[in-house]
Amino acid sequence: MLQDAGSFPSAVLRLEAPPYDFDWVSGSGQGIEHANRLTGKYDLRTQSIGRGTQSVAAGVGFWFFSGEGDPRQRFAALVDYSHVWFDMASFYVADNRQHTRLWVFGASEKAWVAQSDVTPSWSDHVGWLDSSGNDPEGEEGRVSNETVFRAAPNSWYQCWIWSAIELYADSGFWGLAASSAEVKISVPFAVLGSL
């Protein structure tokens, strides 16, 4: 038995592309961090050679109005990326972490309603005489990431695509450790739509 076309819920899709509404950098001063809402691109770079913790972050985002609302509102973003990173230890330890995230802040909820770690992301730890990473070849690719959140009716949401790098490397009398990472992200478009 076929159902009437009128009995199916209507799909509502909204496409967002640069220029986005806002960009952000952490301003930590511990590396290089750029973001440009007009192009939908951001890049991060930092390193620690026996200097302890270093961190940087940046991202782009836009406003979304929920209309009738949706208990399973989908937020998806196409991400073009390239990255190169390494960590090495000589009798000490080093950490290398990078996370790309899709986060949604609800204005009426006054809280984050979605916080998802997506690709590209990694977390690595080395110690003693270990080393790891993809330097100098690096990696690049294109991936579609998504998260789902509850959108209240007639509400505004900030949709963010952002990344953070956090490195750690210590040193001392017997040697030192080093950690370095660089990430470039481009977000050609994002989609909000019902599942």
Secondary structure as GFF3:
##gff-version 3
##sequence-region A 1 195
A	DSSP	three_ten_helix	5	7	.	.	.	ID=ss1
A	DSSP	beta_strand	13	16	.	.	.	ID=ss2
A	DSSP	beta_strand	22	25	.	.	.	ID=ss3
A	DSSP	beta_strand	32	36	.	.	.	ID=ss4
A	DSSP	beta_strand	41	49	.	.	.	ID=ss5
A	DSSP	beta_strand	52	65	.	.	.	ID=ss6
A	DSSP	beta_strand	70	89	.	.	.	ID=ss7
A	DSSP	beta_strand	92	106	.	.	.	ID=ss8
A	DSSP	beta_strand	111	128	.	.	.	ID=ss9
A	DSSP	beta_strand	131	133	.	.	.	ID=ss10
A	DSSP	beta_strand	139	151	.	.	.	ID=ss11
A	DSSP	beta_strand	156	169	.	.	.	ID=ss12
A	DSSP	beta_strand	171	172	.	.	.	ID=ss13
A	DSSP	beta_strand	175	194	.	.	.	ID=ss14
###
